[in-house]
Amino acid sequence: RVGDSGSDRNPDVGGTGLVVNGATGNLFVANTFDKTLSVISGQSDQVIATVPTGEDPYEVAVNPTTNQVFVSLRKVNRIQKMSDGW
């Protein structure tokens, strides 16, 4: 189970972030309502981390060369960067 992406009754809520890091096999899911990012192991298919992101995480991107993960924070107009070290 991953975090809550929000209500389908509110057009401003709901994560679209879903990306795989080809270098590590980890999958990242934006949980907009919970303000977190779920990290799922591609090997075990289990949630291995739930990372706080800040308000309104939306899209997620990965640079597999550097193992950097980028999460856009829609309402505050910022990008959060973290390392895929799980």
HTML snippet that shows the backbone in 3Dmol.js (N, CA, C, O; Angstrom):
<script src="https://3Dmol.org/build/3Dmol-min.js"></script>
<div id="view" style="width:600px;height:400px;position:relative"></div>
<script>
const pdb = `
ATOM      1  N   ARG A   1       0.840  -1.177   0.000  1.00  0.00           N
ATOM      2  CA  ARG A   1       0.000   0.000   0.000  1.00  0.00           C
ATOM      3  C   ARG A   1       0.883   1.237   0.000  1.00  0.00           C
ATOM      4  O   ARG A   1       1.855   1.329   0.749  1.00  0.00           O
ATOM      5  N   VAL A   2       0.520   2.193  -0.862  1.00  0.00           N
ATOM      6  CA  VAL A   2       1.216   3.479  -0.891  1.00  0.00           C
ATOM      7  C   VAL A   2       0.324   4.534  -0.267  1.00  0.00           C
ATOM      8  O   VAL A   2      -0.804   4.241   0.128  1.00  0.00           O
ATOM      9  N   GLY A   3       0.822   5.767  -0.174  1.00  0.00           N
ATOM     10  CA  GLY A   3       0.078   6.858   0.438  1.00  0.00           C
ATOM     11  C   GLY A   3      -1.122   7.284  -0.376  1.00  0.00           C
ATOM     12  O   GLY A   3      -1.355   6.784  -1.477  1.00  0.00           O
ATOM     13  N   ASP A   4      -1.876   8.209   0.176  1.00  0.00           N
ATOM     14  CA  ASP A   4      -3.118   8.693  -0.418  1.00  0.00           C
ATOM     15  C   ASP A   4      -2.824   9.754  -1.457  1.00  0.00           C
ATOM     16  O   ASP A   4      -2.128  10.731  -1.178  1.00  0.00           O
ATOM     17  N   SER A   5      -3.353   9.564  -2.656  1.00  0.00           N
ATOM     18  CA  SER A   5      -3.187  10.551  -3.719  1.00  0.00           C
ATOM     19  C   SER A   5      -4.339  11.526  -3.775  1.00  0.00           C
ATOM     20  O   SER A   5      -4.322  12.431  -4.610  1.00  0.00           O
ATOM     21  N   GLY A   6      -5.332  11.386  -2.932  1.00  0.00           N
ATOM     22  CA  GLY A   6      -6.375  12.387  -2.830  1.00  0.00           C
ATOM     23  C   GLY A   6      -7.726  11.951  -3.332  1.00  0.00           C
ATOM     24  O   GLY A   6      -7.950  10.793  -3.684  1.00  0.00           O
ATOM     25  N   SER A   7      -8.612  12.910  -3.355  1.00  0.00           N
ATOM     26  CA  SER A   7     -10.005  12.683  -3.716  1.00  0.00           C
ATOM     27  C   SER A   7     -10.228  12.933  -5.198  1.00  0.00           C
ATOM     28  O   SER A   7      -9.704  13.900  -5.751  1.00  0.00           O
ATOM     29  N   ASP A   8     -10.993  12.077  -5.838  1.00  0.00           N
ATOM     30  CA  ASP A   8     -11.286  12.279  -7.245  1.00  0.00           C
ATOM     31  C   ASP A   8     -12.325  13.382  -7.451  1.00  0.00           C
ATOM     32  O   ASP A   8     -12.627  13.734  -8.591  1.00  0.00           O
ATOM     33  N   ARG A   9     -12.873  13.928  -6.373  1.00  0.00           N
ATOM     34  CA  ARG A   9     -13.838  15.028  -6.461  1.00  0.00           C
ATOM     35  C   ARG A   9     -13.153  16.387  -6.561  1.00  0.00           C
ATOM     36  O   ARG A   9     -13.802  17.388  -6.867  1.00  0.00           O
ATOM     37  N   ASN A  10     -11.855  16.430  -6.307  1.00  0.00           N
ATOM     38  CA  ASN A  10     -11.115  17.684  -6.343  1.00  0.00           C
ATOM     39  C   ASN A  10     -10.103  17.628  -7.479  1.00  0.00           C
ATOM     40  O   ASN A  10      -9.188  16.807  -7.420  1.00  0.00           O
ATOM     41  N   PRO A  11     -10.224  18.468  -8.516  1.00  0.00           N
ATOM     42  CA  PRO A  11      -9.323  18.393  -9.650  1.00  0.00           C
ATOM     43  C   PRO A  11      -7.886  18.787  -9.328  1.00  0.00           C
ATOM     44  O   PRO A  11      -6.979  18.504 -10.111  1.00  0.00           O
ATOM     45  N   ASP A  12      -7.666  19.441  -8.178  1.00  0.00           N
ATOM     46  CA  ASP A  12      -6.318  19.851  -7.809  1.00  0.00           C
ATOM     47  C   ASP A  12      -5.581  18.793  -7.001  1.00  0.00           C
ATOM     48  O   ASP A  12      -4.420  18.989  -6.645  1.00  0.00           O
ATOM     49  N   VAL A  13      -6.234  17.680  -6.708  1.00  0.00           N
ATOM     50  CA  VAL A  13      -5.623  16.644  -5.878  1.00  0.00           C
ATOM     51  C   VAL A  13      -5.486  15.375  -6.696  1.00  0.00           C
ATOM     52  O   VAL A  13      -6.386  15.008  -7.450  1.00  0.00           O
ATOM     53  N   GLY A  14      -4.366  14.718  -6.542  1.00  0.00           N
ATOM     54  CA  GLY A  14      -4.140  13.445  -7.214  1.00  0.00           C
ATOM     55  C   GLY A  14      -2.794  13.428  -7.886  1.00  0.00           C
ATOM     56  O   GLY A  14      -2.543  14.190  -8.821  1.00  0.00           O
ATOM     57  N   GLY A  15      -1.938  12.571  -7.418  1.00  0.00           N
ATOM     58  CA  GLY A  15      -0.597  12.493  -7.974  1.00  0.00           C
ATOM     59  C   GLY A  15      -0.588  11.830  -9.336  1.00  0.00           C
ATOM     60  O   GLY A  15      -1.330  10.880  -9.583  1.00  0.00           O
ATOM     61  N   THR A  16       0.239  12.329 -10.197  1.00  0.00           N
ATOM     62  CA  THR A  16       0.461  11.665 -11.476  1.00  0.00           C
ATOM     63  C   THR A  16       1.875  11.121 -11.522  1.00  0.00           C
ATOM     64  O   THR A  16       2.292  10.520 -12.512  1.00  0.00           O
ATOM     65  N   GLY A  17       2.609  11.338 -10.440  1.00  0.00           N
ATOM     66  CA  GLY A  17       3.998  10.926 -10.409  1.00  0.00           C
ATOM     67  C   GLY A  17       4.144   9.433 -10.241  1.00  0.00           C
ATOM     68  O   GLY A  17       3.718   8.859  -9.239  1.00  0.00           O
ATOM     69  N   LEU A  18       4.750   8.812 -11.230  1.00  0.00           N
ATOM     70  CA  LEU A  18       5.046   7.383 -11.180  1.00  0.00           C
ATOM     71  C   LEU A  18       6.218   7.170 -12.129  1.00  0.00           C
ATOM     72  O   LEU A  18       6.104   7.390 -13.335  1.00  0.00           O
ATOM     73  N   VAL A  19       7.343   6.740 -11.569  1.00  0.00           N
ATOM     74  CA  VAL A  19       8.525   6.576 -12.406  1.00  0.00           C
ATOM     75  C   VAL A  19       9.399   5.457 -11.838  1.00  0.00           C
ATOM     76  O   VAL A  19       9.410   5.208 -10.632  1.00  0.00           O
ATOM     77  N   VAL A  20      10.122   4.796 -12.724  1.00  0.00           N
ATOM     78  CA  VAL A  20      11.055   3.739 -12.333  1.00  0.00           C
ATOM     79  C   VAL A  20      12.465   4.219 -12.609  1.00  0.00           C
ATOM     80  O   VAL A  20      12.740   4.800 -13.659  1.00  0.00           O
ATOM     81  N   ASN A  21      13.359   3.974 -11.660  1.00  0.00           N
ATOM     82  CA  ASN A  21      14.778   4.226 -11.884  1.00  0.00           C
ATOM     83  C   ASN A  21      15.364   2.959 -12.491  1.00  0.00           C
ATOM     84  O   ASN A  21      15.499   1.946 -11.804  1.00  0.00           O
ATOM     85  N   GLY A  22      15.709   3.008 -13.763  1.00  0.00           N
ATOM     86  CA  GLY A  22      16.246   1.841 -14.450  1.00  0.00           C
ATOM     87  C   GLY A  22      17.557   1.344 -13.869  1.00  0.00           C
ATOM     88  O   GLY A  22      17.899   0.171 -14.018  1.00  0.00           O
ATOM     89  N   ALA A  23      18.296   2.229 -13.208  1.00  0.00           N
ATOM     90  CA  ALA A  23      19.577   1.832 -12.630  1.00  0.00           C
ATOM     91  C   ALA A  23      19.411   1.023 -11.351  1.00  0.00           C
ATOM     92  O   ALA A  23      20.182   0.095 -11.103  1.00  0.00           O
ATOM     93  N   THR A  24      18.405   1.365 -10.527  1.00  0.00           N
ATOM     94  CA  THR A  24      18.225   0.675  -9.246  1.00  0.00           C
ATOM     95  C   THR A  24      17.014  -0.253  -9.239  1.00  0.00           C
ATOM     96  O   THR A  24      16.923  -1.150  -8.401  1.00  0.00           O
ATOM     97  N   GLY A  25      16.091  -0.042 -10.161  1.00  0.00           N
ATOM     98  CA  GLY A  25      14.858  -0.820 -10.186  1.00  0.00           C
ATOM     99  C   GLY A  25      13.792  -0.305  -9.235  1.00  0.00           C
ATOM    100  O   GLY A  25      12.701  -0.871  -9.165  1.00  0.00           O
ATOM    101  N   ASN A  26      14.095   0.769  -8.496  1.00  0.00           N
ATOM    102  CA  ASN A  26      13.115   1.318  -7.563  1.00  0.00           C
ATOM    103  C   ASN A  26      12.043   2.098  -8.310  1.00  0.00           C
ATOM    104  O   ASN A  26      12.317   2.759  -9.311  1.00  0.00           O
ATOM    105  N   LEU A  27      10.816   2.009  -7.802  1.00  0.00           N
ATOM    106  CA  LEU A  27       9.661   2.707  -8.339  1.00  0.00           C
ATOM    107  C   LEU A  27       9.271   3.810  -7.365  1.00  0.00           C
ATOM    108  O   LEU A  27       9.281   3.603  -6.151  1.00  0.00           O
ATOM    109  N   PHE A  28       8.928   4.982  -7.892  1.00  0.00           N
ATOM    110  CA  PHE A  28       8.565   6.132  -7.066  1.00  0.00           C
ATOM    111  C   PHE A  28       7.147   6.564  -7.398  1.00  0.00           C
ATOM    112  O   PHE A  28       6.794   6.707  -8.568  1.00  0.00           O
ATOM    113  N   VAL A  29       6.326   6.776  -6.357  1.00  0.00           N
ATOM    114  CA  VAL A  29       4.931   7.160  -6.515  1.00  0.00           C
ATOM    115  C   VAL A  29       4.672   8.407  -5.678  1.00  0.00           C
ATOM    116  O   VAL A  29       4.942   8.417  -4.477  1.00  0.00           O
ATOM    117  N   ALA A  30       4.143   9.468  -6.314  1.00  0.00           N
ATOM    118  CA  ALA A  30       3.786  10.686  -5.591  1.00  0.00           C
ATOM    119  C   ALA A  30       2.435  10.494  -4.905  1.00  0.00           C
ATOM    120  O   ALA A  30       1.462  10.073  -5.531  1.00  0.00           O
ATOM    121  N   ASN A  31       2.390  10.803  -3.626  1.00  0.00           N
ATOM    122  CA  ASN A  31       1.165  10.722  -2.827  1.00  0.00           C
ATOM    123  C   ASN A  31       0.743  12.147  -2.481  1.00  0.00           C
ATOM    124  O   ASN A  31       1.101  12.674  -1.428  1.00  0.00           O
ATOM    125  N   THR A  32      -0.018  12.762  -3.376  1.00  0.00           N
ATOM    126  CA  THR A  32      -0.329  14.180  -3.284  1.00  0.00           C
ATOM    127  C   THR A  32      -0.991  14.549  -1.961  1.00  0.00           C
ATOM    128  O   THR A  32      -0.546  15.481  -1.292  1.00  0.00           O
ATOM    129  N   PHE A  33      -2.023  13.851  -1.580  1.00  0.00           N
ATOM    130  CA  PHE A  33      -2.765  14.189  -0.366  1.00  0.00           C
ATOM    131  C   PHE A  33      -1.916  14.021   0.888  1.00  0.00           C
ATOM    132  O   PHE A  33      -2.000  14.833   1.810  1.00  0.00           O
ATOM    133  N   ASP A  34      -1.099  12.969   0.925  1.00  0.00           N
ATOM    134  CA  ASP A  34      -0.260  12.694   2.101  1.00  0.00           C
ATOM    135  C   ASP A  34       1.026  13.512   2.142  1.00  0.00           C
ATOM    136  O   ASP A  34       1.716  13.532   3.161  1.00  0.00           O
ATOM    137  N   LYS A  35       1.356  14.194   1.029  1.00  0.00           N
ATOM    138  CA  LYS A  35       2.586  14.995   0.938  1.00  0.00           C
ATOM    139  C   LYS A  35       3.828  14.123   1.116  1.00  0.00           C
ATOM    140  O   LYS A  35       4.775  14.498   1.807  1.00  0.00           O
ATOM    141  N   THR A  36       3.801  12.944   0.472  1.00  0.00           N
ATOM    142  CA  THR A  36       4.921  12.010   0.569  1.00  0.00           C
ATOM    143  C   THR A  36       5.239  11.400  -0.794  1.00  0.00           C
ATOM    144  O   THR A  36       4.489  11.548  -1.760  1.00  0.00           O
ATOM    145  N   LEU A  37       6.355  10.724  -0.834  1.00  0.00           N
ATOM    146  CA  LEU A  37       6.770   9.943  -1.993  1.00  0.00           C
ATOM    147  C   LEU A  37       7.008   8.519  -1.511  1.00  0.00           C
ATOM    148  O   LEU A  37       7.808   8.297  -0.602  1.00  0.00           O
ATOM    149  N   SER A  38       6.319   7.549  -2.113  1.00  0.00           N
ATOM    150  CA  SER A  38       6.541   6.146  -1.766  1.00  0.00           C
ATOM    151  C   SER A  38       7.639   5.585  -2.654  1.00  0.00           C
ATOM    152  O   SER A  38       7.670   5.834  -3.859  1.00  0.00           O
ATOM    153  N   VAL A  39       8.539   4.826  -2.043  1.00  0.00           N
ATOM    154  CA  VAL A  39       9.616   4.151  -2.771  1.00  0.00           C
ATOM    155  C   VAL A  39       9.334   2.660  -2.689  1.00  0.00           C
ATOM    156  O   VAL A  39       9.237   2.095  -1.600  1.00  0.00           O
ATOM    157  N   ILE A  40       9.204   2.028  -3.848  1.00  0.00           N
ATOM    158  CA  ILE A  40       8.896   0.604  -3.911  1.00  0.00           C
ATOM    159  C   ILE A  40      10.076  -0.122  -4.536  1.00  0.00           C
ATOM    160  O   ILE A  40      10.567   0.274  -5.593  1.00  0.00           O
ATOM    161  N   SER A  41      10.525  -1.172  -3.887  1.00  0.00           N
ATOM    162  CA  SER A  41      11.620  -1.970  -4.412  1.00  0.00           C
ATOM    163  C   SER A  41      11.147  -2.773  -5.622  1.00  0.00           C
ATOM    164  O   SER A  41      10.129  -3.462  -5.554  1.00  0.00           O
ATOM    165  N   GLY A  42      11.874  -2.685  -6.708  1.00  0.00           N
ATOM    166  CA  GLY A  42      11.561  -3.479  -7.885  1.00  0.00           C
ATOM    167  C   GLY A  42      11.878  -4.949  -7.690  1.00  0.00           C
ATOM    168  O   GLY A  42      11.390  -5.796  -8.438  1.00  0.00           O
ATOM    169  N   GLN A  43      12.684  -5.257  -6.700  1.00  0.00           N
ATOM    170  CA  GLN A  43      13.044  -6.651  -6.431  1.00  0.00           C
ATOM    171  C   GLN A  43      12.014  -7.355  -5.568  1.00  0.00           C
ATOM    172  O   GLN A  43      11.647  -8.499  -5.833  1.00  0.00           O
ATOM    173  N   SER A  44      11.540  -6.655  -4.514  1.00  0.00           N
ATOM    174  CA  SER A  44      10.613  -7.299  -3.568  1.00  0.00           C
ATOM    175  C   SER A  44       9.162  -6.859  -3.748  1.00  0.00           C
ATOM    176  O   SER A  44       8.259  -7.451  -3.157  1.00  0.00           O
ATOM    177  N   ASP A  45       8.930  -5.822  -4.561  1.00  0.00           N
ATOM    178  CA  ASP A  45       7.591  -5.248  -4.744  1.00  0.00           C
ATOM    179  C   ASP A  45       6.991  -4.750  -3.430  1.00  0.00           C
ATOM    180  O   ASP A  45       5.770  -4.749  -3.270  1.00  0.00           O
ATOM    181  N   GLN A  46       7.828  -4.331  -2.501  1.00  0.00           N
ATOM    182  CA  GLN A  46       7.398  -3.821  -1.201  1.00  0.00           C
ATOM    183  C   GLN A  46       7.767  -2.350  -1.080  1.00  0.00           C
ATOM    184  O   GLN A  46       8.773  -1.907  -1.634  1.00  0.00           O
ATOM    185  N   VAL A  47       6.936  -1.584  -0.341  1.00  0.00           N
ATOM    186  CA  VAL A  47       7.283  -0.203  -0.027  1.00  0.00           C
ATOM    187  C   VAL A  47       8.475  -0.241   0.923  1.00  0.00           C
ATOM    188  O   VAL A  47       8.397  -0.831   2.001  1.00  0.00           O
ATOM    189  N   ILE A  48       9.574   0.388   0.524  1.00  0.00           N
ATOM    190  CA  ILE A  48      10.784   0.368   1.349  1.00  0.00           C
ATOM    191  C   ILE A  48      11.045   1.712   2.024  1.00  0.00           C
ATOM    192  O   ILE A  48      11.885   1.810   2.918  1.00  0.00           O
ATOM    193  N   ALA A  49      10.322   2.750   1.593  1.00  0.00           N
ATOM    194  CA  ALA A  49      10.455   4.063   2.236  1.00  0.00           C
ATOM    195  C   ALA A  49       9.240   4.910   1.885  1.00  0.00           C
ATOM    196  O   ALA A  49       8.646   4.767   0.816  1.00  0.00           O
ATOM    197  N   THR A  50       8.888   5.790   2.806  1.00  0.00           N
ATOM    198  CA  THR A  50       7.897   6.827   2.566  1.00  0.00           C
ATOM    199  C   THR A  50       8.557   8.136   2.974  1.00  0.00           C
ATOM    200  O   THR A  50       8.833   8.367   4.151  1.00  0.00           O
ATOM    201  N   VAL A  51       8.803   8.983   1.989  1.00  0.00           N
ATOM    202  CA  VAL A  51       9.612  10.186   2.180  1.00  0.00           C
ATOM    203  C   VAL A  51       8.716  11.424   2.178  1.00  0.00           C
ATOM    204  O   VAL A  51       7.946  11.615   1.236  1.00  0.00           O
ATOM    205  N   PRO A  52       8.796  12.275   3.214  1.00  0.00           N
ATOM    206  CA  PRO A  52       8.052  13.532   3.187  1.00  0.00           C
ATOM    207  C   PRO A  52       8.590  14.423   2.062  1.00  0.00           C
ATOM    208  O   PRO A  52       9.800  14.511   1.854  1.00  0.00           O
ATOM    209  N   THR A  53       7.683  15.076   1.344  1.00  0.00           N
ATOM    210  CA  THR A  53       8.117  15.896   0.212  1.00  0.00           C
ATOM    211  C   THR A  53       7.820  17.370   0.374  1.00  0.00           C
ATOM    212  O   THR A  53       8.494  18.197  -0.239  1.00  0.00           O
ATOM    213  N   GLY A  54       6.853  17.719   1.160  1.00  0.00           N
ATOM    214  CA  GLY A  54       6.341  19.078   1.162  1.00  0.00           C
ATOM    215  C   GLY A  54       4.993  19.075   0.471  1.00  0.00           C
ATOM    216  O   GLY A  54       4.499  18.029   0.051  1.00  0.00           O
ATOM    217  N   GLU A  55       4.410  20.240   0.359  1.00  0.00           N
ATOM    218  CA  GLU A  55       3.032  20.359  -0.105  1.00  0.00           C
ATOM    219  C   GLU A  55       2.850  20.041  -1.584  1.00  0.00           C
ATOM    220  O   GLU A  55       3.584  20.544  -2.434  1.00  0.00           O
ATOM    221  N   ASP A  56       1.872  19.208  -1.876  1.00  0.00           N
ATOM    222  CA  ASP A  56       1.358  18.935  -3.218  1.00  0.00           C
ATOM    223  C   ASP A  56       2.381  18.319  -4.191  1.00  0.00           C
ATOM    224  O   ASP A  56       2.599  18.870  -5.270  1.00  0.00           O
ATOM    225  N   PRO A  57       3.010  17.189  -3.831  1.00  0.00           N
ATOM    226  CA  PRO A  57       3.887  16.525  -4.804  1.00  0.00           C
ATOM    227  C   PRO A  57       3.065  16.034  -5.979  1.00  0.00           C
ATOM    228  O   PRO A  57       1.961  15.518  -5.803  1.00  0.00           O
ATOM    229  N   TYR A  58       3.601  16.192  -7.175  1.00  0.00           N
ATOM    230  CA  TYR A  58       2.797  15.896  -8.359  1.00  0.00           C
ATOM    231  C   TYR A  58       3.545  15.001  -9.338  1.00  0.00           C
ATOM    232  O   TYR A  58       3.250  13.810  -9.435  1.00  0.00           O
ATOM    233  N   GLU A  59       4.494  15.553 -10.053  1.00  0.00           N
ATOM    234  CA  GLU A  59       5.221  14.757 -11.036  1.00  0.00           C
ATOM    235  C   GLU A  59       6.572  14.330 -10.467  1.00  0.00           C
ATOM    236  O   GLU A  59       7.149  15.009  -9.618  1.00  0.00           O
ATOM    237  N   VAL A  60       7.059  13.201 -10.951  1.00  0.00           N
ATOM    238  CA  VAL A  60       8.327  12.655 -10.480  1.00  0.00           C
ATOM    239  C   VAL A  60       9.180  12.302 -11.694  1.00  0.00           C
ATOM    240  O   VAL A  60       8.681  11.773 -12.687  1.00  0.00           O
ATOM    241  N   ALA A  61      10.472  12.604 -11.599  1.00  0.00           N
ATOM    242  CA  ALA A  61      11.418  12.246 -12.664  1.00  0.00           C
ATOM    243  C   ALA A  61      12.676  11.690 -12.008  1.00  0.00           C
ATOM    244  O   ALA A  61      12.985  12.014 -10.861  1.00  0.00           O
ATOM    245  N   VAL A  62      13.394  10.852 -12.744  1.00  0.00           N
ATOM    246  CA  VAL A  62      14.624  10.236 -12.239  1.00  0.00           C
ATOM    247  C   VAL A  62      15.717  10.394 -13.285  1.00  0.00           C
ATOM    248  O   VAL A  62      15.482  10.226 -14.482  1.00  0.00           O
ATOM    249  N   ASN A  63      16.911  10.720 -12.814  1.00  0.00           N
ATOM    250  CA  ASN A  63      18.096  10.661 -13.654  1.00  0.00           C
ATOM    251  C   ASN A  63      18.830   9.384 -13.265  1.00  0.00           C
ATOM    252  O   ASN A  63      19.477   9.358 -12.218  1.00  0.00           O
ATOM    253  N   PRO A  64      18.756   8.314 -14.077  1.00  0.00           N
ATOM    254  CA  PRO A  64      19.360   7.041 -13.685  1.00  0.00           C
ATOM    255  C   PRO A  64      20.887   7.069 -13.688  1.00  0.00           C
ATOM    256  O   PRO A  64      21.523   6.207 -13.082  1.00  0.00           O
ATOM    257  N   THR A  65      21.469   8.036 -14.353  1.00  0.00           N
ATOM    258  CA  THR A  65      22.934   8.140 -14.357  1.00  0.00           C
ATOM    259  C   THR A  65      23.449   8.616 -13.008  1.00  0.00           C
ATOM    260  O   THR A  65      24.471   8.136 -12.518  1.00  0.00           O
ATOM    261  N   THR A  66      22.728   9.572 -12.408  1.00  0.00           N
ATOM    262  CA  THR A  66      23.154  10.132 -11.122  1.00  0.00           C
ATOM    263  C   THR A  66      22.344   9.599  -9.940  1.00  0.00           C
ATOM    264  O   THR A  66      22.672   9.880  -8.787  1.00  0.00           O
ATOM    265  N   ASN A  67      21.277   8.823 -10.222  1.00  0.00           N
ATOM    266  CA  ASN A  67      20.346   8.323  -9.196  1.00  0.00           C
ATOM    267  C   ASN A  67      19.688   9.452  -8.414  1.00  0.00           C
ATOM    268  O   ASN A  67      19.388   9.298  -7.230  1.00  0.00           O
ATOM    269  N   GLN A  68      19.463  10.577  -9.067  1.00  0.00           N
ATOM    270  CA  GLN A  68      18.754  11.698  -8.460  1.00  0.00           C
ATOM    271  C   GLN A  68      17.272  11.600  -8.818  1.00  0.00           C
ATOM    272  O   GLN A  68      16.914  11.295  -9.956  1.00  0.00           O
ATOM    273  N   VAL A  69      16.418  11.863  -7.827  1.00  0.00           N
ATOM    274  CA  VAL A  69      14.970  11.848  -7.995  1.00  0.00           C
ATOM    275  C   VAL A  69      14.477  13.284  -7.829  1.00  0.00           C
ATOM    276  O   VAL A  69      14.877  13.982  -6.897  1.00  0.00           O
ATOM    277  N   PHE A  70      13.611  13.716  -8.734  1.00  0.00           N
ATOM    278  CA  PHE A  70      13.075  15.073  -8.715  1.00  0.00           C
ATOM    279  C   PHE A  70      11.562  15.006  -8.576  1.00  0.00           C
ATOM    280  O   PHE A  70      10.894  14.299  -9.329  1.00  0.00           O
ATOM    281  N   VAL A  71      11.024  15.746  -7.607  1.00  0.00           N
ATOM    282  CA  VAL A  71       9.585  15.771  -7.360  1.00  0.00           C
ATOM    283  C   VAL A  71       9.110  17.218  -7.488  1.00  0.00           C
ATOM    284  O   VAL A  71       9.607  18.105  -6.795  1.00  0.00           O
ATOM    285  N   SER A  72       8.138  17.450  -8.384  1.00  0.00           N
ATOM    286  CA  SER A  72       7.593  18.805  -8.486  1.00  0.00           C
ATOM    287  C   SER A  72       6.554  18.999  -7.384  1.00  0.00           C
ATOM    288  O   SER A  72       5.715  18.133  -7.137  1.00  0.00           O
ATOM    289  N   LEU A  73       6.631  20.153  -6.730  1.00  0.00           N
ATOM    290  CA  LEU A  73       5.680  20.535  -5.693  1.00  0.00           C
ATOM    291  C   LEU A  73       4.811  21.637  -6.289  1.00  0.00           C
ATOM    292  O   LEU A  73       5.209  22.801  -6.347  1.00  0.00           O
ATOM    293  N   ARG A  74       3.642  21.253  -6.723  1.00  0.00           N
ATOM    294  CA  ARG A  74       2.776  22.087  -7.551  1.00  0.00           C
ATOM    295  C   ARG A  74       2.363  23.405  -6.888  1.00  0.00           C
ATOM    296  O   ARG A  74       2.550  24.471  -7.474  1.00  0.00           O
ATOM    297  N   LYS A  75       1.816  23.346  -5.701  1.00  0.00           N
ATOM    298  CA  LYS A  75       1.264  24.559  -5.085  1.00  0.00           C
ATOM    299  C   LYS A  75       2.312  25.574  -4.672  1.00  0.00           C
ATOM    300  O   LYS A  75       2.049  26.776  -4.676  1.00  0.00           O
ATOM    301  N   VAL A  76       3.493  25.104  -4.316  1.00  0.00           N
ATOM    302  CA  VAL A  76       4.537  26.031  -3.873  1.00  0.00           C
ATOM    303  C   VAL A  76       5.533  26.347  -4.987  1.00  0.00           C
ATOM    304  O   VAL A  76       6.492  27.090  -4.776  1.00  0.00           O
ATOM    305  N   ASN A  77       5.304  25.782  -6.175  1.00  0.00           N
ATOM    306  CA  ASN A  77       6.106  26.080  -7.356  1.00  0.00           C
ATOM    307  C   ASN A  77       7.604  25.830  -7.120  1.00  0.00           C
ATOM    308  O   ASN A  77       8.447  26.687  -7.382  1.00  0.00           O
ATOM    309  N   ARG A  78       7.904  24.616  -6.612  1.00  0.00           N
ATOM    310  CA  ARG A  78       9.291  24.234  -6.343  1.00  0.00           C
ATOM    311  C   ARG A  78       9.530  22.820  -6.825  1.00  0.00           C
ATOM    312  O   ARG A  78       8.594  22.089  -7.148  1.00  0.00           O
ATOM    313  N   ILE A  79      10.798  22.446  -6.868  1.00  0.00           N
ATOM    314  CA  ILE A  79      11.194  21.066  -7.157  1.00  0.00           C
ATOM    315  C   ILE A  79      12.054  20.589  -6.000  1.00  0.00           C
ATOM    316  O   ILE A  79      12.964  21.289  -5.557  1.00  0.00           O
ATOM    317  N   GLN A  80      11.758  19.393  -5.516  1.00  0.00           N
ATOM    318  CA  GLN A  80      12.571  18.795  -4.463  1.00  0.00           C
ATOM    319  C   GLN A  80      13.447  17.723  -5.105  1.00  0.00           C
ATOM    320  O   GLN A  80      12.981  16.940  -5.932  1.00  0.00           O
ATOM    321  N   LYS A  81      14.716  17.697  -4.716  1.00  0.00           N
ATOM    322  CA  LYS A  81      15.672  16.725  -5.249  1.00  0.00           C
ATOM    323  C   LYS A  81      16.155  15.838  -4.115  1.00  0.00           C
ATOM    324  O   LYS A  81      16.424  16.309  -3.010  1.00  0.00           O
ATOM    325  N   MET A  82      16.260  14.541  -4.406  1.00  0.00           N
ATOM    326  CA  MET A  82      16.775  13.590  -3.413  1.00  0.00           C
ATOM    327  C   MET A  82      17.540  12.485  -4.135  1.00  0.00           C
ATOM    328  O   MET A  82      17.386  12.307  -5.344  1.00  0.00           O
ATOM    329  N   SER A  83      18.340  11.763  -3.418  1.00  0.00           N
ATOM    330  CA  SER A  83      19.107  10.656  -3.990  1.00  0.00           C
ATOM    331  C   SER A  83      18.353   9.343  -3.821  1.00  0.00           C
ATOM    332  O   SER A  83      17.731   9.101  -2.787  1.00  0.00           O
ATOM    333  N   ASP A  84      18.414   8.509  -4.834  1.00  0.00           N
ATOM    334  CA  ASP A  84      17.850   7.156  -4.755  1.00  0.00           C
ATOM    335  C   ASP A  84      18.903   6.272  -4.114  1.00  0.00           C
ATOM    336  O   ASP A  84      19.718   5.652  -4.797  1.00  0.00           O
ATOM    337  N   GLY A  85      18.872   6.224  -2.783  1.00  0.00           N
ATOM    338  CA  GLY A  85      19.846   5.436  -2.043  1.00  0.00           C
ATOM    339  C   GLY A  85      19.202   4.351  -1.203  1.00  0.00           C
ATOM    340  O   GLY A  85      19.764   3.934  -0.190  1.00  0.00           O
ATOM    341  N   TRP A  86      18.030   3.890  -1.612  1.00  0.00           N
ATOM    342  CA  TRP A  86      17.318   2.891  -0.811  1.00  0.00           C
ATOM    343  C   TRP A  86      17.659   1.502  -1.241  1.00  0.00           C
ATOM    344  O   TRP A  86      17.149   0.537  -0.672  1.00  0.00           O
TER     345      TRP A  86
END
`;
const viewer = $3Dmol.createViewer("view");
viewer.addModel(pdb, "pdb");
viewer.setStyle({}, {cartoon: {color: "spectrum"}});
viewer.zoomTo();
viewer.render();
</script>
